[in-house]
């Protein structure tokens, strides 16, 4: 494994562990107030998901995973490759769901102007496949609605990552 791959693996692992350990529940907080847990007691998004298709651009020439997104206890972590197959984006933050609407807030992201941005998307899970429709709503850290800056008809398909 090359030094750059070792470095990226170390950075992503450290970021994810930091995200989980440093932003946990505050003293005295009720867990149901911190993360969205379904009435069944388990968040259906929990786990790791690989992007396998998107209407935004063709993925045929890019080795999987193009994008890996991990959901755990109300937090998400995302790493993504560009069209040449090089890792170019990392992000992490909090998420919650309400019915079929998914809302994520980017607290840590390699694109500085996106820090603090909240994004709403529609989603549906069928078995081990996650379907998402982007972008229902986008609000930047200043509270401004910037949805018009994004395509609102992107569809994604993700599958649960396998070891």
C-alpha positions in Angstrom: 0.0 0.0 0.0 1.4 3.4 -0.9 2.2 6.1 1.6 -0.7 8.3 0.4 -3.2 5.4 0.8 -1.8 4.7 4.3 -2.1 8.4 5.2 -5.7 8.6 3.9 -6.7 5.4 5.8 -5.2 6.8 8.9 -6.9 10.2 8.5 -10.3 8.7 7.7 -10.1 6.3 10.6 -9.0 9.0 13.0 -11.7 11.4 11.8 -14.4 8.8 12.3 -13.2 7.7 15.7 -12.9 11.4 16.8 -16.4 12.1 15.5 -17.9 9.3 17.5 -15.9 9.9 20.7 -15.9 13.8 20.8 -19.4 14.5 19.9 -21.3 11.9 22.0 -24.2 12.6 24.2 -23.9 15.4 26.8 -24.2 14.7 30.5 -27.7 13.9 31.4 -29.0 13.8 27.8 -31.6 11.2 26.9 -30.4 9.1 24.0 -33.7 9.5 22.2 -33.1 13.2 22.2 -29.7 12.8 20.5 -30.3 10.5 17.6 -33.3 9.4 15.7 -34.2 5.8 16.7 -37.2 4.2 15.0 -40.0 2.7 17.1 -38.4 -0.7 16.4 -35.4 0.5 18.5 -32.8 0.4 15.6 -32.0 3.0 13.0 -32.4 1.5 9.6 -29.5 3.5 8.2 -26.9 2.2 10.7 -23.9 0.7 9.0 -21.7 1.3 6.0 -23.1 2.0 2.5 -21.3 2.0 -0.9 -22.5 4.2 -3.7 -23.2 2.0 -6.8 -25.1 4.3 -9.1 -26.1 7.9 -9.5 -27.9 10.0 -12.1 -25.3 12.7 -11.6 -22.5 11.0 -13.5 -21.6 7.6 -15.0 -19.7 5.3 -12.6 -18.7 2.6 -15.1 -15.0 3.5 -15.3 -14.4 4.1 -11.6 -13.5 1.2 -9.2 -15.8 0.7 -6.2 -16.2 2.1 -3.8 -16.6 5.5 -5.3 -18.1 6.7 -2.1 -18.4 5.1 1.3 -20.8 6.5 3.9 -21.1 5.2 7.4 -24.0 5.9 9.8 -23.6 5.3 13.5 -25.6 6.5 16.5 -26.9 9.7 14.8 -23.5 10.5 13.1 -22.3 10.0 9.5 -18.9 9.9 7.9 -18.4 10.1 4.2 -15.4 9.7 1.9 -15.6 10.1 -1.9 -13.4 9.7 -5.0 -13.4 12.0 -8.0 -13.9 10.9 -11.6 -10.2 9.8 -11.9 -10.6 7.5 -8.9 -8.6 9.7 -6.4 -10.0 10.3 -2.9 -11.0 14.0 -2.9 -13.7 14.6 -0.3 -14.3 13.7 3.3 -17.1 14.8 5.6 -18.7 14.0 8.9 -21.5 15.3 11.1 -24.9 14.5 12.5 -28.0 13.1 10.9 -31.6 12.4 11.7 -34.6 11.0 9.9 -38.3 11.9 9.8 -40.4 9.5 7.8 -38.7 9.2 4.5 -36.8 12.5 4.9 -33.1 12.3 5.8 -31.3 15.4 7.2 -27.6 15.7 7.6 -25.5 18.6 9.0 -21.8 18.7 7.9 -19.7 19.5 10.9 -16.3 18.4 9.5 -15.7 18.6 5.8 -12.8 19.1 3.4 -14.7 21.9 1.6 -14.6 24.8 4.1 -17.6 26.7 2.8 -19.7 23.6 3.4 -19.0 23.4 7.1 -22.3 23.9 9.0 -24.5 23.2 6.0 -27.6 21.1 6.5 -29.0 19.0 3.6 -32.4 17.4 3.4 -32.9 14.4 1.1 -35.6 11.8 0.5 -34.7 8.1 1.1 -36.1 4.6 1.0 -34.5 1.3 2.0 -35.4 -1.9 0.4 -33.5 -4.8 1.9 -29.8 -3.9 1.7 -30.3 -1.2 -0.9 -30.7 2.5 0.0 -32.3 4.9 -2.6 -31.8 8.6 -2.1 -33.2 11.7 -4.0 -31.1 14.8 -3.7 -31.4 17.7 -2.8 -34.8 18.5 -1.2 -33.4 21.5 0.7 -30.0 23.0 1.5 -29.3 25.6 4.2 -25.8 27.0 4.7 -24.3 27.8 8.1 -25.6 31.4 7.9 -29.2 30.1 7.7 -29.5 31.0 4.0 -31.5 28.7 1.7 -29.1 27.7 -1.1 -31.1 24.9 -2.6 -31.2 26.6 -6.0 -27.4 26.1 -6.2 -27.9 22.3 -6.3 -29.5 19.9 -8.7 -32.8 18.7 -7.2 -33.2 15.6 -9.4 -30.1 13.5 -8.5 -30.9 9.9 -7.6 -28.4 7.6 -5.8 -28.4 3.9 -5.2 -26.3 2.5 -2.3 -25.8 -1.0 -1.1 -24.7 -2.2 2.4 -20.9 -2.6 2.3 -19.7 -6.2 2.6 -16.5 -7.3 4.3 
